[in-house]
Amino acid sequence: MEKIICFGEVLWDMLPSGKIPGGAPMNVAFHLNQFGWNPQMISKVGEDSLGKELLDFLQSKNISTSLIQIDPAVETGTVQVELDELGFPSYEISDQVAYDFLDFDEVLEREVLDTDVIIFGTLAVRHEKSRKTLLRLIECSKYRVFDVNLRVPFFDKPGVEFLLKKADLVKMNDEELNIFADWFSLGKEEHEQLKELYQRFGLKGIIVTKGAEGAGYYDGEVYLEEPGIAIKVQDTIGSGDSFLAGFLSQHLRGKPSEECLKFACKIGALVASKKGGTPGLTKEEIDSI
């Protein structure tokens, strides 16, 4: 079985109803773990009660915390989350927190060299320290998955473009695809945009999620579309992260791309029907969709 590392933020989503463990890469790791994989997290928390609670949460889910650094000088990350009447979130993300200061060391380098897949996004590289650490780790990575996950104001075109050039598989949502279409003067149709991005950045696969409209996928040979699944949305926090975990859980097992996309759409919909980005899922629930 392939070894997987998720790099980036672990934090608390502060919802009106209370706090829930979150952070896009941690959500991906959480769901991969539910699907039978054994991912590791590279991140950093503060030496505070919120950091300890996050470590306890991950350990309770049998997700290794051995690569999560602890920093007494900075606080554990938090995000203030507001939900609209349809369950779509808006975020106020705390800055200069623990995961912004990830240190590179030989332990991380050895682990990544011995790992098959590394998954990363943009938020954890908004500051120089963690950005330099990721860039060094990317250079010794075998298969690189870029979960775009743009969060205003913590991204810029040069930084995102650099990560696109380093990626093998890219996942974005339709709003992010629209940003890329403007940045890179892409065609008007989705399949044209994915093909142009694929060729421009030398990718091996590219995914776009579209909420209730489903998802699309292009791998240089086929363009696939999977329709959305009608569900009652509680909130969409972490839905895209769980989608990526669902796709990878099948893709890394060598399943056909059609099956990967279909399974991922089911998982994304199921998580949107629940509260927060890390709900437990049962096989019965998944099979029922």
Secondary structure as UniProt FT lines:
FT   STRAND          4..7
FT   STRAND          11..15
FT   TURN            16..17
FT   STRAND          18..22
FT   HELIX           24..34
FT   TURN            35..36
FT   STRAND          40..46
FT   HELIX           49..60
FT   TURN            61..62
FT   TURN            66..67
FT   STRAND          68..71
FT   TURN            72..73
FT   STRAND          77..83
FT   TURN            85..86
FT   STRAND          89..93
FT   HELIX           98..101
FT   HELIX           106..113
FT   STRAND          117..120
FT   HELIX           123..125
FT   HELIX           128..138
FT   TURN            139..140
FT   STRAND          143..147
FT   TURN            152..153
FT   HELIX           157..166
FT   STRAND          169..173
FT   HELIX           174..183
FT   TURN            184..185
FT   HELIX           190..201
FT   STRAND          205..209
FT   HELIX           211..213
FT   STRAND          215..218
FT   STRAND          223..226
FT   TURN            237..238
FT   HELIX           239..251
FT   TURN            252..254
FT   HELIX           257..272
FT   HELIX           283..288
//
